[in-house]
């Protein structure tokens, strides 16, 4: 709790800097990691059901694994910049949960 202000400052600096620091190779590495995590999740029936259930709760629709993978592979730096422009990180709601003194 005594470092909350510093942690918040670092978080805001990171979010504010995210808009200009997106390089294609970084996006590709992140995209590959997310795709690999999704593929590993699909190896067990419980993992597949968890992914399907979470997707259903979030979107209300079923998307086959191949469609999810294609959506991940379609992400690039330009699409992320467009998303950040549409939904800027500068609009924030700040909530702090701290222990009682």
Backbone as XML, in Angstrom:
<?xml version="1.0"?>
<chain id="A" units="angstrom">
  <residue number="1" name="UNK">
    <atom name="N" x="0.801" y="-1.216" z="0.000"/>
    <atom name="CA" x="0.000" y="0.000" z="0.000"/>
    <atom name="C" x="0.844" y="1.280" z="0.000"/>
  </residue>
  <residue number="2" name="UNK">
    <atom name="N" x="2.018" y="1.235" z="0.623"/>
    <atom name="CA" x="2.827" y="2.442" z="0.668"/>
    <atom name="C" x="3.473" y="2.766" z="-0.674"/>
  </residue>
  <residue number="3" name="UNK">
    <atom name="N" x="3.439" y="1.831" z="-1.617"/>
    <atom name="CA" x="4.010" y="2.065" z="-2.945"/>
    <atom name="C" x="2.926" y="2.199" z="-4.020"/>
  </residue>
  <residue number="4" name="UNK">
    <atom name="N" x="1.680" y="2.313" z="-3.606"/>
    <atom name="CA" x="0.563" y="2.351" z="-4.553"/>
    <atom name="C" x="0.681" y="3.517" z="-5.539"/>
  </residue>
  <residue number="5" name="UNK">
    <atom name="N" x="1.064" y="4.673" z="-5.056"/>
    <atom name="CA" x="1.186" y="5.835" z="-5.958"/>
    <atom name="C" x="2.262" y="5.603" z="-7.013"/>
  </residue>
  <residue number="6" name="UNK">
    <atom name="N" x="3.373" y="5.009" z="-6.624"/>
    <atom name="CA" x="4.466" y="4.734" z="-7.576"/>
    <atom name="C" x="4.031" y="3.690" z="-8.594"/>
  </residue>
  <residue number="7" name="UNK">
    <atom name="N" x="3.374" y="2.636" z="-8.129"/>
    <atom name="CA" x="2.892" y="1.587" z="-9.039"/>
    <atom name="C" x="1.888" y="2.177" z="-10.029"/>
  </residue>
  <residue number="8" name="UNK">
    <atom name="N" x="0.984" y="3.013" z="-9.541"/>
    <atom name="CA" x="0.008" y="3.655" z="-10.415"/>
    <atom name="C" x="0.697" y="4.535" z="-11.448"/>
  </residue>
  <residue number="9" name="UNK">
    <atom name="N" x="1.711" y="5.256" z="-11.037"/>
    <atom name="CA" x="2.464" y="6.115" z="-11.953"/>
    <atom name="C" x="3.129" y="5.293" z="-13.057"/>
  </residue>
  <residue number="10" name="UNK">
    <atom name="N" x="3.750" y="4.176" z="-12.690"/>
    <atom name="CA" x="4.399" y="3.303" z="-13.686"/>
    <atom name="C" x="3.363" y="2.725" z="-14.641"/>
  </residue>
  <residue number="11" name="UNK">
    <atom name="N" x="2.225" y="2.304" z="-14.108"/>
    <atom name="CA" x="1.160" y="1.755" z="-14.951"/>
    <atom name="C" x="0.683" y="2.793" z="-15.963"/>
  </residue>
  <residue number="12" name="UNK">
    <atom name="N" x="0.436" y="4.015" z="-15.516"/>
    <atom name="CA" x="-0.044" y="5.051" z="-16.422"/>
    <atom name="C" x="1.000" y="5.413" z="-17.473"/>
  </residue>
  <residue number="13" name="UNK">
    <atom name="N" x="2.269" y="5.447" z="-17.085"/>
    <atom name="CA" x="3.340" y="5.705" z="-18.058"/>
    <atom name="C" x="3.370" y="4.607" z="-19.124"/>
  </residue>
  <residue number="14" name="UNK">
    <atom name="N" x="3.194" y="3.380" z="-18.689"/>
    <atom name="CA" x="3.199" y="2.245" z="-19.621"/>
    <atom name="C" x="2.015" y="2.330" z="-20.568"/>
  </residue>
  <residue number="15" name="UNK">
    <atom name="N" x="0.824" y="2.606" z="-20.029"/>
    <atom name="CA" x="-0.363" y="2.714" z="-20.882"/>
    <atom name="C" x="-0.242" y="3.890" z="-21.846"/>
  </residue>
  <residue number="16" name="UNK">
    <atom name="N" x="0.241" y="5.015" z="-21.364"/>
    <atom name="CA" x="0.380" y="6.192" z="-22.231"/>
    <atom name="C" x="1.416" y="5.968" z="-23.324"/>
  </residue>
  <residue number="17" name="UNK">
    <atom name="N" x="2.447" y="5.185" z="-23.045"/>
    <atom name="CA" x="3.485" y="4.919" z="-24.032"/>
    <atom name="C" x="3.140" y="3.798" z="-24.993"/>
  </residue>
  <residue number="18" name="UNK">
    <atom name="N" x="2.101" y="3.039" z="-24.690"/>
    <atom name="CA" x="1.756" y="1.878" z="-25.521"/>
    <atom name="C" x="1.328" y="2.269" z="-26.926"/>
  </residue>
  <residue number="19" name="UNK">
    <atom name="N" x="0.781" y="3.432" z="-27.089"/>
    <atom name="CA" x="0.262" y="3.808" z="-28.397"/>
    <atom name="C" x="1.354" y="4.007" z="-29.436"/>
  </residue>
  <residue number="20" name="UNK">
    <atom name="N" x="2.526" y="4.434" z="-29.031"/>
    <atom name="CA" x="3.570" y="4.706" z="-30.007"/>
    <atom name="C" x="4.623" y="3.625" z="-30.121"/>
  </residue>
  <residue number="21" name="UNK">
    <atom name="N" x="4.580" y="2.643" z="-29.229"/>
    <atom name="CA" x="5.658" y="1.666" z="-29.165"/>
    <atom name="C" x="5.327" y="0.323" z="-29.813"/>
  </residue>
  <residue number="22" name="UNK">
    <atom name="N" x="4.336" y="0.260" z="-30.645"/>
    <atom name="CA" x="3.938" y="-1.016" z="-31.243"/>
    <atom name="C" x="4.708" y="-1.257" z="-32.536"/>
  </residue>
  <residue number="23" name="UNK">
    <atom name="N" x="5.648" y="-2.174" z="-32.468"/>
    <atom name="CA" x="6.412" y="-2.549" z="-33.659"/>
    <atom name="C" x="5.862" y="-3.870" z="-34.188"/>
  </residue>
  <residue number="24" name="UNK">
    <atom name="N" x="5.961" y="-4.058" z="-35.496"/>
    <atom name="CA" x="5.417" y="-5.265" z="-36.119"/>
    <atom name="C" x="6.008" y="-6.541" z="-35.536"/>
  </residue>
  <residue number="25" name="UNK">
    <atom name="N" x="7.315" y="-6.553" z="-35.255"/>
    <atom name="CA" x="7.917" y="-7.774" z="-34.715"/>
    <atom name="C" x="7.437" y="-8.069" z="-33.298"/>
  </residue>
  <residue number="26" name="UNK">
    <atom name="N" x="7.187" y="-7.035" z="-32.498"/>
    <atom name="CA" x="6.652" y="-7.246" z="-31.151"/>
    <atom name="C" x="5.227" y="-7.771" z="-31.209"/>
  </residue>
  <residue number="27" name="UNK">
    <atom name="N" x="4.447" y="-7.214" z="-32.104"/>
    <atom name="CA" x="3.071" y="-7.673" z="-32.270"/>
    <atom name="C" x="3.066" y="-9.127" z="-32.742"/>
  </residue>
  <residue number="28" name="UNK">
    <atom name="N" x="3.968" y="-9.461" z="-33.640"/>
    <atom name="CA" x="4.041" y="-10.844" z="-34.127"/>
    <atom name="C" x="4.411" y="-11.808" z="-33.002"/>
  </residue>
  <residue number="29" name="UNK">
    <atom name="N" x="5.362" y="-11.423" z="-32.162"/>
    <atom name="CA" x="5.742" y="-12.295" z="-31.036"/>
    <atom name="C" x="4.573" y="-12.486" z="-30.081"/>
  </residue>
  <residue number="30" name="UNK">
    <atom name="N" x="3.872" y="-11.417" z="-29.768"/>
    <atom name="CA" x="2.720" y="-11.510" z="-28.873"/>
    <atom name="C" x="1.619" y="-12.354" z="-29.500"/>
  </residue>
  <residue number="31" name="UNK">
    <atom name="N" x="1.371" y="-12.134" z="-30.786"/>
    <atom name="CA" x="0.343" y="-12.893" z="-31.501"/>
    <atom name="C" x="0.692" y="-14.381" z="-31.504"/>
  </residue>
  <residue number="32" name="UNK">
    <atom name="N" x="1.951" y="-14.720" z="-31.749"/>
    <atom name="CA" x="2.374" y="-16.121" z="-31.750"/>
    <atom name="C" x="2.217" y="-16.760" z="-30.375"/>
  </residue>
  <residue number="33" name="UNK">
    <atom name="N" x="2.537" y="-16.012" z="-29.321"/>
    <atom name="CA" x="2.400" y="-16.544" z="-27.971"/>
    <atom name="C" x="0.925" y="-16.804" z="-27.646"/>
  </residue>
  <residue number="34" name="UNK">
    <atom name="N" x="0.060" y="-15.874" z="-27.982"/>
    <atom name="CA" x="-1.366" y="-16.046" z="-27.712"/>
    <atom name="C" x="-1.917" y="-17.222" z="-28.508"/>
  </residue>
  <residue number="35" name="UNK">
    <atom name="N" x="-1.514" y="-17.347" z="-29.765"/>
    <atom name="CA" x="-1.969" y="-18.468" z="-30.598"/>
    <atom name="C" x="-1.473" y="-19.795" z="-30.030"/>
  </residue>
  <residue number="36" name="UNK">
    <atom name="N" x="-0.230" y="-19.838" z="-29.567"/>
    <atom name="CA" x="0.303" y="-21.072" z="-28.981"/>
    <atom name="C" x="-0.438" y="-21.435" z="-27.701"/>
  </residue>
  <residue number="37" name="UNK">
    <atom name="N" x="-0.721" y="-20.439" z="-26.869"/>
    <atom name="CA" x="-1.485" y="-20.702" z="-25.647"/>
    <atom name="C" x="-2.866" y="-21.260" z="-25.975"/>
  </residue>
  <residue number="38" name="UNK">
    <atom name="N" x="-3.493" y="-20.704" z="-26.997"/>
    <atom name="CA" x="-4.805" y="-21.198" z="-27.415"/>
    <atom name="C" x="-4.708" y="-22.638" z="-27.915"/>
  </residue>
  <residue number="39" name="UNK">
    <atom name="N" x="-3.681" y="-22.934" z="-28.683"/>
    <atom name="CA" x="-3.507" y="-24.295" z="-29.201"/>
    <atom name="C" x="-3.265" y="-25.283" z="-28.063"/>
  </residue>
  <residue number="40" name="UNK">
    <atom name="N" x="-2.449" y="-24.905" z="-27.082"/>
    <atom name="CA" x="-2.192" y="-25.793" z="-25.946"/>
    <atom name="C" x="-3.450" y="-26.006" z="-25.117"/>
  </residue>
  <residue number="41" name="UNK">
    <atom name="N" x="-4.259" y="-24.989" z="-24.986"/>
    <atom name="CA" x="-5.511" y="-25.104" z="-24.250"/>
    <atom name="C" x="-6.451" y="-26.112" z="-24.909"/>
  </residue>
  <residue number="42" name="UNK">
    <atom name="N" x="-6.371" y="-26.217" z="-26.238"/>
    <atom name="CA" x="-7.266" y="-27.093" z="-26.987"/>
    <atom name="C" x="-6.893" y="-28.573" z="-26.863"/>
  </residue>
  <residue number="43" name="UNK">
    <atom name="N" x="-5.713" y="-28.873" z="-26.329"/>
    <atom name="CA" x="-5.248" y="-30.260" z="-26.285"/>
    <atom name="C" x="-6.027" y="-31.122" z="-25.300"/>
  </residue>
  <residue number="44" name="UNK">
    <atom name="N" x="-6.632" y="-30.517" z="-24.302"/>
    <atom name="CA" x="-7.406" y="-31.283" z="-23.325"/>
    <atom name="C" x="-8.880" y="-30.926" z="-23.479"/>
  </residue>
  <residue number="45" name="UNK">
    <atom name="N" x="-9.756" y="-31.898" z="-23.332"/>
    <atom name="CA" x="-11.194" y="-31.599" z="-23.428"/>
    <atom name="C" x="-11.635" y="-30.525" z="-22.431"/>
  </residue>
  <residue number="46" name="UNK">
    <atom name="N" x="-11.086" y="-30.575" z="-21.209"/>
    <atom name="CA" x="-11.483" y="-29.568" z="-20.222"/>
    <atom name="C" x="-11.027" y="-28.171" z="-20.649"/>
  </residue>
  <residue number="47" name="UNK">
    <atom name="N" x="-9.870" y="-28.088" z="-21.270"/>
    <atom name="CA" x="-9.392" y="-26.803" z="-21.765"/>
    <atom name="C" x="-10.271" y="-26.264" z="-22.876"/>
  </residue>
  <residue number="48" name="UNK">
    <atom name="N" x="-10.669" y="-27.141" z="-23.767"/>
    <atom name="CA" x="-11.547" y="-26.732" z="-24.876"/>
    <atom name="C" x="-12.896" y="-26.265" z="-24.346"/>
  </residue>
  <residue number="49" name="UNK">
    <atom name="N" x="-13.440" y="-27.012" z="-23.387"/>
    <atom name="CA" x="-14.738" y="-26.635" z="-22.827"/>
    <atom name="C" x="-14.639" y="-25.317" z="-22.061"/>
  </residue>
  <residue number="50" name="UNK">
    <atom name="N" x="-13.535" y="-25.104" z="-21.359"/>
    <atom name="CA" x="-13.333" y="-23.846" z="-20.651"/>
    <atom name="C" x="-13.286" y="-22.685" z="-21.640"/>
  </residue>
  <residue number="51" name="UNK">
    <atom name="N" x="-12.554" y="-22.864" z="-22.737"/>
    <atom name="CA" x="-12.463" y="-21.809" z="-23.757"/>
    <atom name="C" x="-13.823" y="-21.544" z="-24.394"/>
  </residue>
  <residue number="52" name="UNK">
    <atom name="N" x="-14.553" y="-22.606" z="-24.724"/>
    <atom name="CA" x="-15.878" y="-22.434" z="-25.324"/>
    <atom name="C" x="-16.830" y="-21.733" z="-24.366"/>
  </residue>
  <residue number="53" name="UNK">
    <atom name="N" x="-16.805" y="-22.177" z="-23.087"/>
    <atom name="CA" x="-17.696" y="-21.566" z="-22.095"/>
    <atom name="C" x="-17.363" y="-20.112" z="-21.857"/>
  </residue>
  <residue number="54" name="UNK">
    <atom name="N" x="-16.081" y="-19.785" z="-21.740"/>
    <atom name="CA" x="-15.689" y="-18.397" z="-21.542"/>
    <atom name="C" x="-16.065" y="-17.519" z="-22.726"/>
  </residue>
  <residue number="55" name="UNK">
    <atom name="N" x="-15.855" y="-18.039" z="-23.930"/>
    <atom name="CA" x="-16.233" y="-17.291" z="-25.131"/>
    <atom name="C" x="-17.741" y="-17.090" z="-25.195"/>
  </residue>
  <residue number="56" name="UNK">
    <atom name="N" x="-18.482" y="-18.129" z="-24.845"/>
    <atom name="CA" x="-19.955" y="-18.030" z="-24.872"/>
    <atom name="C" x="-20.431" y="-16.985" z="-23.869"/>
  </residue>
  <residue number="57" name="UNK">
    <atom name="N" x="-19.860" y="-16.993" z="-22.671"/>
    <atom name="CA" x="-20.263" y="-16.014" z="-21.658"/>
    <atom name="C" x="-19.913" y="-14.597" z="-22.085"/>
  </residue>
  <residue number="58" name="UNK">
    <atom name="N" x="-18.765" y="-14.423" z="-22.724"/>
    <atom name="CA" x="-18.313" y="-13.089" z="-23.120"/>
    <atom name="C" x="-19.046" y="-12.546" z="-24.337"/>
  </residue>
  <residue number="59" name="UNK">
    <atom name="N" x="-19.322" y="-13.424" z="-25.316"/>
    <atom name="CA" x="-19.874" y="-12.935" z="-26.590"/>
    <atom name="C" x="-21.259" y="-13.471" z="-26.920"/>
  </residue>
  <residue number="60" name="UNK">
    <atom name="N" x="-21.644" y="-14.577" z="-26.286"/>
    <atom name="CA" x="-22.939" y="-15.174" z="-26.593"/>
    <atom name="C" x="-22.954" y="-15.939" z="-27.902"/>
  </residue>
  <residue number="61" name="UNK">
    <atom name="N" x="-21.781" y="-16.272" z="-28.418"/>
    <atom name="CA" x="-21.723" y="-17.010" z="-29.678"/>
    <atom name="C" x="-20.640" y="-18.087" z="-29.637"/>
  </residue>
  <residue number="62" name="UNK">
    <atom name="N" x="-20.796" y="-19.065" z="-30.481"/>
    <atom name="CA" x="-19.814" y="-20.137" z="-30.620"/>
    <atom name="C" x="-18.894" y="-19.800" z="-31.780"/>
  </residue>
  <residue number="63" name="UNK">
    <atom name="N" x="-17.592" y="-19.875" z="-31.543"/>
    <atom name="CA" x="-16.618" y="-19.683" z="-32.618"/>
    <atom name="C" x="-15.706" y="-20.893" z="-32.636"/>
  </residue>
  <residue number="64" name="UNK">
    <atom name="N" x="-15.610" y="-21.567" z="-33.753"/>
    <atom name="CA" x="-14.706" y="-22.710" z="-33.858"/>
    <atom name="C" x="-13.252" y="-22.277" z="-33.631"/>
  </residue>
  <residue number="65" name="UNK">
    <atom name="N" x="-12.435" y="-23.235" z="-33.224"/>
    <atom name="CA" x="-11.025" y="-22.991" z="-32.960"/>
    <atom name="C" x="-10.351" y="-22.329" z="-34.146"/>
  </residue>
  <residue number="66" name="UNK">
    <atom name="N" x="-10.620" y="-22.802" z="-35.337"/>
    <atom name="CA" x="-9.981" y="-22.254" z="-36.539"/>
    <atom name="C" x="-10.323" y="-20.769" z="-36.716"/>
  </residue>
  <residue number="67" name="UNK">
    <atom name="N" x="-11.562" y="-20.398" z="-36.392"/>
    <atom name="CA" x="-11.959" y="-18.994" z="-36.497"/>
    <atom name="C" x="-11.223" y="-18.136" z="-35.462"/>
  </residue>
  <residue number="68" name="UNK">
    <atom name="N" x="-11.105" y="-18.666" z="-34.238"/>
    <atom name="CA" x="-10.375" y="-17.943" z="-33.195"/>
    <atom name="C" x="-8.917" y="-17.732" z="-33.606"/>
  </residue>
  <residue number="69" name="UNK">
    <atom name="N" x="-8.311" y="-18.776" z="-34.140"/>
    <atom name="CA" x="-6.922" y="-18.689" z="-34.571"/>
    <atom name="C" x="-6.769" y="-17.673" z="-35.709"/>
  </residue>
  <residue number="70" name="UNK">
    <atom name="N" x="-7.704" y="-17.671" z="-36.642"/>
    <atom name="CA" x="-7.655" y="-16.711" z="-37.750"/>
    <atom name="C" x="-7.795" y="-15.278" z="-37.242"/>
  </residue>
  <residue number="71" name="UNK">
    <atom name="N" x="-8.633" y="-15.073" z="-36.231"/>
    <atom name="CA" x="-8.805" y="-13.731" z="-35.656"/>
    <atom name="C" x="-7.504" y="-13.262" z="-35.005"/>
  </residue>
  <residue number="72" name="UNK">
    <atom name="N" x="-6.829" y="-14.170" z="-34.310"/>
    <atom name="CA" x="-5.559" y="-13.823" z="-33.670"/>
    <atom name="C" x="-4.516" y="-13.494" z="-34.735"/>
  </residue>
  <residue number="73" name="UNK">
    <atom name="N" x="-4.442" y="-14.313" z="-35.773"/>
    <atom name="CA" x="-3.441" y="-14.113" z="-36.819"/>
    <atom name="C" x="-3.681" y="-12.832" z="-37.618"/>
  </residue>
  <residue number="74" name="UNK">
    <atom name="N" x="-4.904" y="-12.317" z="-37.604"/>
    <atom name="CA" x="-5.229" y="-11.101" z="-38.352"/>
    <atom name="C" x="-4.773" y="-9.822" z="-37.639"/>
  </residue>
  <residue number="75" name="UNK">
    <atom name="N" x="-4.415" y="-9.933" z="-36.375"/>
    <atom name="CA" x="-4.000" y="-8.743" z="-35.614"/>
    <atom name="C" x="-2.627" y="-8.281" z="-36.091"/>
  </residue>
  <residue number="76" name="UNK">
    <atom name="N" x="-2.508" y="-6.964" z="-36.305"/>
    <atom name="CA" x="-1.218" y="-6.369" z="-36.650"/>
    <atom name="C" x="-1.109" y="-5.007" z="-35.960"/>
  </residue>
  <residue number="77" name="UNK">
    <atom name="N" x="0.025" y="-4.366" z="-36.101"/>
    <atom name="CA" x="0.245" y="-3.086" z="-35.427"/>
    <atom name="C" x="-0.780" y="-2.045" z="-35.859"/>
  </residue>
  <residue number="78" name="UNK">
    <atom name="N" x="-1.141" y="-2.030" z="-37.135"/>
    <atom name="CA" x="-2.131" y="-1.056" z="-37.611"/>
    <atom name="C" x="-3.490" y="-1.266" z="-36.964"/>
  </residue>
  <residue number="79" name="UNK">
    <atom name="N" x="-3.914" y="-2.532" z="-36.840"/>
    <atom name="CA" x="-5.223" y="-2.794" z="-36.232"/>
    <atom name="C" x="-5.204" y="-2.449" z="-34.741"/>
  </residue>
  <residue number="80" name="UNK">
    <atom name="N" x="-4.067" y="-2.650" z="-34.080"/>
    <atom name="CA" x="-3.965" y="-2.276" z="-32.673"/>
    <atom name="C" x="-3.978" y="-0.761" z="-32.510"/>
  </residue>
  <residue number="81" name="UNK">
    <atom name="N" x="-3.295" y="-0.041" z="-33.405"/>
    <atom name="CA" x="-3.344" y="1.422" z="-33.362"/>
    <atom name="C" x="-4.771" y="1.921" z="-33.566"/>
  </residue>
  <residue number="82" name="UNK">
    <atom name="N" x="-5.493" y="1.316" z="-34.482"/>
    <atom name="CA" x="-6.886" y="1.711" z="-34.726"/>
    <atom name="C" x="-7.743" y="1.464" z="-33.486"/>
  </residue>
  <residue number="83" name="UNK">
    <atom name="N" x="-7.514" y="0.337" z="-32.801"/>
    <atom name="CA" x="-8.268" y="0.039" z="-31.596"/>
    <atom name="C" x="-7.939" y="1.043" z="-30.487"/>
  </residue>
  <residue number="84" name="UNK">
    <atom name="N" x="-6.654" y="1.364" z="-30.343"/>
    <atom name="CA" x="-6.253" y="2.325" z="-29.312"/>
    <atom name="C" x="-6.818" y="3.708" z="-29.619"/>
  </residue>
  <residue number="85" name="UNK">
    <atom name="N" x="-6.897" y="4.078" z="-30.900"/>
    <atom name="CA" x="-7.501" y="5.359" z="-31.272"/>
    <atom name="C" x="-8.993" y="5.369" z="-30.948"/>
  </residue>
  <residue number="86" name="UNK">
    <atom name="N" x="-9.657" y="4.243" z="-31.167"/>
    <atom name="CA" x="-11.090" y="4.159" z="-30.900"/>
    <atom name="C" x="-11.392" y="4.067" z="-29.406"/>
  </residue>
  <residue number="87" name="UNK">
    <atom name="N" x="-10.517" y="3.407" z="-28.660"/>
    <atom name="CA" x="-10.708" y="3.198" z="-27.221"/>
    <atom name="C" x="-9.434" y="3.611" z="-26.476"/>
  </residue>
  <residue number="88" name="UNK">
    <atom name="N" x="-9.219" y="4.912" z="-26.337"/>
    <atom name="CA" x="-7.959" y="5.388" z="-25.757"/>
    <atom name="C" x="-7.812" y="4.984" z="-24.290"/>
  </residue>
  <residue number="89" name="UNK">
    <atom name="N" x="-6.554" y="4.796" z="-23.890"/>
    <atom name="CA" x="-6.253" y="4.445" z="-22.508"/>
    <atom name="C" x="-6.352" y="5.657" z="-21.585"/>
  </residue>
  <residue number="90" name="UNK">
    <atom name="N" x="-6.541" y="6.834" z="-22.141"/>
    <atom name="CA" x="-6.555" y="8.037" z="-21.321"/>
    <atom name="C" x="-7.839" y="8.186" z="-20.515"/>
  </residue>
  <residue number="91" name="UNK">
    <atom name="N" x="-8.903" y="7.522" z="-20.923"/>
    <atom name="CA" x="-10.151" y="7.558" z="-20.161"/>
    <atom name="C" x="-10.082" y="6.444" z="-19.126"/>
  </residue>
  <residue number="92" name="UNK">
    <atom name="N" x="-9.969" y="6.834" z="-17.849"/>
    <atom name="CA" x="-9.712" y="5.841" z="-16.801"/>
    <atom name="C" x="-10.696" y="5.981" z="-15.653"/>
  </residue>
  <residue number="93" name="UNK">
    <atom name="N" x="-11.028" y="4.859" z="-15.086"/>
    <atom name="CA" x="-11.730" y="4.808" z="-13.812"/>
    <atom name="C" x="-10.770" y="4.129" z="-12.844"/>
  </residue>
  <residue number="94" name="UNK">
    <atom name="N" x="-10.458" y="4.782" z="-11.775"/>
    <atom name="CA" x="-9.459" y="4.265" z="-10.842"/>
    <atom name="C" x="-10.155" y="3.814" z="-9.565"/>
  </residue>
  <residue number="95" name="UNK">
    <atom name="N" x="-9.912" y="2.572" z="-9.200"/>
    <atom name="CA" x="-10.446" y="1.999" z="-7.972"/>
    <atom name="C" x="-9.280" y="1.387" z="-7.213"/>
  </residue>
  <residue number="96" name="UNK">
    <atom name="N" x="-9.179" y="1.675" z="-5.962"/>
    <atom name="CA" x="-8.109" y="1.114" z="-5.135"/>
    <atom name="C" x="-8.728" y="0.305" z="-4.001"/>
  </residue>
  <residue number="97" name="UNK">
    <atom name="N" x="-8.213" y="-0.880" z="-3.814"/>
    <atom name="CA" x="-8.582" y="-1.721" z="-2.687"/>
    <atom name="C" x="-7.363" y="-1.801" z="-1.790"/>
  </residue>
  <residue number="98" name="UNK">
    <atom name="N" x="-7.468" y="-1.296" z="-0.607"/>
    <atom name="CA" x="-6.332" y="-1.300" z="0.309"/>
    <atom name="C" x="-6.733" y="-1.963" z="1.624"/>
  </residue>
  <residue number="99" name="UNK">
    <atom name="N" x="-5.753" y="-2.477" z="2.342"/>
    <atom name="CA" x="-6.076" y="-3.062" z="3.642"/>
    <atom name="C" x="-6.501" y="-2.005" z="4.629"/>
  </residue>
  <residue number="100" name="UNK">
    <atom name="N" x="-7.263" y="-2.444" z="5.611"/>
    <atom name="CA" x="-7.672" y="-1.489" z="6.657"/>
    <atom name="C" x="-6.486" y="-1.119" z="7.525"/>
  </residue>
  <residue number="101" name="UNK">
    <atom name="N" x="-6.459" y="0.102" z="7.973"/>
    <atom name="CA" x="-5.354" y="0.529" z="8.830"/>
    <atom name="C" x="-5.638" y="0.194" z="10.277"/>
  </residue>
</chain>
